Amino acid sequence: MNVSQLTEKQIEAIIGIALEEDIAQGDVTSEALISPELSGKATILVKEKGVMAGIEIAGRVFERVDSLTKYEILIKDGTAINPGDIAATISGSVVSILKAERTALNFLQRLSGIATLTAKYTAKVKGTDAKIYDTRKTTPGLRLLEKYAVKMGGGTNHRISLGDAILIKDNHIAALRAQGLNIKDIIVKARREAPAGMNLEIEVTNIQEAEEAANAGADIIMLDNMNLQDMANAVKSVAGRAKLEASGNVTLENVRKVAETGVDIISTGQLTHSYTSLDISLEMAAPTLI
């Protein structure tokens, strides 16, 4: 996923909601103190090492507030950044720049934080066959942007929505077991009832269930909260008949060991719910009268 894959309607809707909550009543401070005829320049200043994400979205915020604002990107999304880097320049009405500042930085700091954390995870598993995936544990309304940021950090997107693939979770299984179905029955039913051609993934909690799922033809088997030894044993047992995904209790400290068990996918919600926003600021230069 990249910004160009998000429709204009999606981007404008997200930005519109963000601006509505911040400047629907105007910017009383800037409007009271600063002449609308005052123009100036500002820079987007990086203050912390990380990975850039959201620089285009930030620019759209400035342009949405004032179409006459000029925004120049100097560092593209997906690029490693360091303190002191200038990511973009903005020129135009000072009042307009100040109105857009907080909303633009909110997007930029958070998306860059997600990209930065994702890059740390992907670096940890370098040299293994495992790929880092995100989850649907995203901020309501911001999923598309947050999953975009994961891609900028070198990660891979899991399902965007419930309609993208079949993922049979523990609660699905519990409901169906109550009706007398076993793992094989559940997979057969899903294949029969779901749209043709979709990947089918099922969550399991032990090696026996993993073996049952592989025998039944699951495409992906999610190893939920298994310890390292059980994951390694599941990899041997399934022996390439399905892709294996490790999920649950994955951290930066243990992700390398998880990858070394031989799993294909490591998914973690931490990428989009436990990141720290990157320190990025807007710095105004000396303004001039138009």
Helices and strands as residue ranges (DSSP letters): G 3-5, H 8-23, H 28-33, E 38-46, E 50-51, H 55-65, E 70-73, E 80-81, E 86-93, H 94-124, E 131-133, H 143-152, E 166-168, H 170-177, H 183-193, E 200-204, H 207-215, E 220-224, H 228-238, E 243-247, H 255-259, E 265-267, H 270-273, E 280-284, E 288-289
